[in-house]
Amino acid sequence: MFKEEDNRLKANFKFEDFITAFSFMTEVAFWAEKQAHHPNWTNVYNTVNIELTTHDAGNTVTQKDHKLAKKITQLYAKYQ
């Protein structure tokens, strides 16, 4: 799901509608807050684009990013 590119983990997620996409984002937000590691993301209607990088490690991909990417992928599976 996530691809490493330009020192970021990137993924795009599609949903049935805006409400479902926003529900997914809410779940990700709660998990990210617990980990104190927050995604860069955008949302347009039923699509959520996410990029992960660790700012305090010089904007490179770290284990924190891989851990969050794994959790995001697990959360997304619930919507499929």
N, C-alpha and C positions, 0 to 999 in steps of 0.2 A: 504494500500500500504506500508507504513512505519511500521516497527516493532521496538519496543524498546528492545535492547539487549546489554549487556555489557556497560551500560552508554552511549549508542549511539542510534540514530534513524537510521535504515538501510533500504535501498530499492534497488532493481535491476530493471532496465528499459530496455526493448528490443524494437528495431526499425527495420524498413525495411532494412536499410543499414547504412553505416558509415556517409554519408552526413546528413541524418535525425537525427542520434544520435548527431552529432556535432552541428546541428542547435538547438536542444533541449538544449544542454550544453551552447550554446551561450545565449539563452534566460534566462536560470537559472543564468548565470554569471551576466547579467545586473541586474536582480532582487536582487541577493545576494549582489552586490556592493551597490545598493541603501540602503539595510538594514545593510550594514557594518557587514555582517555575512556570512561567506564563507564555502562552503561544502568541505569535504574531498571526493574526487571522483577519479574513474578510468574509462577509456574507452578502450574497445577492440572491434574493428569493429562496431557491431550494439548493443552493450551492454554498459550501463552506470551503475556503482555501486556507490551509494552515502551513506555516513555516516555523520550524523550531531551530533555535540556536542559543547558545549560552553566552549572554552578554558579558558576564564577569570573567569569561575565559577567552576574551578577545573575539567574540562573535564566531566561535567555532562550534562544531558538533561535539558534544560530550555524552557521557553515560546518562546524564540527566535528560538529555533530549531523546535518547533511545528509550529510556524508561517511560517517558511521557508519550512518545509515539506508540509504544506497545499498548499502553492503557487506552489511548484514543482509538486505536484500531479495535480493541476489545469492545469499547463503548459503541462504536459504529456498527459492529456485528449485530447488536440488538435491534437495529433499525432496518435490517435487511430481511 
